[in-house]
Amino acid sequence: MLLIASVAVLAASLLGFVLADRVLRPLRRLGDAASAVAGGDLARRSGLGARRDEVGELGRSFDTMASALQAADDQRRRFLQDVVHELRTPLTVIDATSSAMLDGVYPLETDHVETIREQAHLLARIVDDLRTLNLAEIGKLPLAMQAVDATELLAATATAFEARATAVGQRLEVEAEPGVAVTGDPDRLRQVLAALVDNALRHAPPGGEVRLRTHGTGPVVRFEVEDTGPGVAADDLGRVFDRFFEADEARDRAAGHSGLGLAIVRALVEAHGGRVGVENVPGSGARFWFELNATVAISRATVMSPIEG
């Protein structure tokens, strides 16, 4: 009996050791992976995703978290690289122009000083746009939410760009359904529409047309800005709202644009709880749109107010 008991105890011990090892080994792997990720190796994974037990579920959750951290880190690195690239250009121009003036290569003339001032303004614009974008994306941008008449919003935007459109023979047209209102910050919504109209006018040809529309679809109001330009290249449709993306970098930088306008549009619309997108219009150009929550209807006649250049 003593021998049998000893064998039983030994067998139980061996079985317990095997079971403990089967449990502890994957946990050690998970712990090693966690330590590696904490140390900066964001590409490290648990290697437990193929298991079909609770340990495998824990491993898959860890791998998902590590993938999200790696994607966020990659995005942060790309963002910093883009910021450095965008800031370097105006700084280089300022340095080269001022050095040439001090060394006597350029005369001390107003044109060269104006170049320095324009690049300084561009730097300030980039910094200001980065601040707005960051505050919007982290949910810290103050918004004075109230009912906003969509018709008045479009009309005010068209009026603000009337002189610019007229100068190159472009035509602005506003089409708004009656009684449409949204909940939002009127100043920020004007900023969104201004950025979209500015983008449309830059891509519409001289003598072309930009159309501003709004219409309600139940609890949602859709705003559209459509131009008669060449449209957006198919490969760029998914990138136009990215930071510093410009289809024509030379022209946009020369015009003093920070490359953040459409990224700010997306951030501001999403800060309002809305959606934003872009599509090409067959036989025309590009149509940028965003949707916001509707508020109490406003009784007003339909507006059809073309502004011709």
Buried (B, 14 or more C-beta within 10 A) or exposed (E): EEEEEEEEEEEEEEEEEEEEEEEEEBEEBBEEBBEBBEEEEBEBBBBBBEBEEEBBEBBBEBBEEBEEEBEEEEEEEEBEEBBEEBBEBBBEBBEBBBEEBEEEEBEEEEEBBEBBEBBBEBBEBBEEBBEBBEBBBEEEBEBEEEEBBBBBBBBBBBEBBBEBBBEEEBBBBBBBBBBBBBBBBBEBBBBBBBBBBBBBBBBBBEEBBBBBBBBBEEEBBBBBBBBBBEBBEEEBBEEBBBBBBBBEBEEBBEEEBBBBBBBBBBBBBBBBEBBBBBBBBEEBBBBBBBBBEBBEEBEBEEBEBEBEB
